[in-house]
Amino acid sequence: MEENKRVRRKRYSGLYPKKYNEKYKEKNPEKYNETVQKVIKKGNTPAGMHRSIMVDEILDFFDIKPGQVGIDLTTGFGGHSKEILKKLNHTGHLHGIDQDPIELPKTRARLESYGFSKDNFTLHQLNFKDFDEIDIEGFDFILADLGVSSMQIDNPERGFTFREEGPLDLRMNPEVGIPAYVRLLEMSEIEIEHMLIENADEIYAKEIAKEITKAKIQGKYIQTTLDLHHVIASALQKVSKKVYEEELKKASSRTFQALRIDVNSEYEVLFEMLDKLPSKLNPGGKVAILSFHSGEDRLVKKAFKQYLNDGLFSMTEGPILPSKEEVFNNPRARSAKLRIAIKG
Ligand SMILES: C[S@@+](CC[C@H](N)C(=O)[O-])C[C@H]1O[C@@H](n2cnc3c(N)ncnc32)[C@H](O)[C@@H]1O
């Protein structure tokens, strides 16, 4: 009798699940497609999923021909890769890179479930700074969609969000480097302040760096996402009550972004990847890079301009912005900037 007892799934309070772990329907789109469509219709991203940005603009530019060989440097959920594979229509080859060892196997299975095989695509768990290690002389198109995926942001275990409790990690590849909470222990007050300004133009950088350092001196180690959120909340004590909640949200977003850029060495790896671009593109080969904050975009803009001046690129264009409709339907697209170029 006891053995037949059904184990009930833990219920959430309220009408809709709020916590990542409660969103079991969204994480199971094959079974609960209706729920997933409802979430998307409301302009949200279902848990465990990533909605690809500026897909039409990128595909129009690439104008993929049968037999071409391309590379997606940031495969993520595989959304752009899937559309590219459809255009290749089982000819040519797509290489896909991602440094995330947790999501990559799921993406491989997802692409296979769409009917693509190892004849059509190869996924590499690699940092894109090393994409020249792939044994291909030149690519016909190269895509990079910088930053983090929604699967990484939304999963509290990865430490990218201050909306839920989780270890303050923030590494896209948790197998290399050090988590953000260790990085904070290593840095002096002035280093934290500079990191917040350089990586996110944080207006409360001084106050936040001071409060983090005060907590460290008092032995209150900042180990979780909410620990850091609470420290930022204390640092903003002097902000007027009227705007406090909004400012706290913005300052926390910027602080998490700054730390993420730091622990993943995002500027350094982007610089290395950009440096290798011209030599890995076939003549007439196309490159499209989507960036999501001014620091990244500046680096892409500068490199493309330099290659144009040096005669390595025959054209560059950008920034191209997402349509109002796309931003309305997917607010995570709001800060996207696309730059495109063709090798001369
Ligand atoms: C915005 S998501 C890409 C989403 C993808 N275009 C799609 O349509 O599903 C960015 C992805 O790039 C990966 N990434 C970021 N920096 C990387 C790097 N330096 N090397 C390899 N992968 C990186 C992240 O792990 C993440 O999965």
The ligand as a Gaussian input file, in Angstrom:
#p B3LYP/6-31G(d) Opt

LIG

0 1
 C       24.231000      34.992000     -25.507000
 S       24.662000      33.314000     -25.351000
 C       24.527000      32.692000     -26.981000
 C       23.174000      32.221000     -27.359000
 C       23.084000      31.593000     -28.734000
 N       23.486000      32.497000     -29.767000
 C       21.699000      31.051000     -29.006000
 O       21.055000      31.489000     -29.971000
 O       21.255000      30.171000     -28.275000
 C       26.387000      33.391000     -25.132000
 C       27.067000      32.049000     -24.979000
 O       28.444000      32.257000     -25.233000
 C       29.217000      31.529000     -24.336000
 N       30.483000      32.247000     -24.195000
 C       30.677000      33.494000     -23.729000
 N       31.990000      33.800000     -23.764000
 C       32.626000      32.737000     -24.291000
 C       33.987000      32.449000     -24.578000
 N       34.954000      33.310000     -24.316000
 N       34.278000      31.258000     -25.134000
 C       33.296000      30.351000     -25.387000
 N       31.996000      30.550000     -25.103000
 C       31.658000      31.732000     -24.567000
 C       28.410000      31.481000     -23.069000
 O       28.766000      30.347000     -22.300000
 C       26.977000      31.434000     -23.603000
 O       26.530000      30.120000     -23.704000

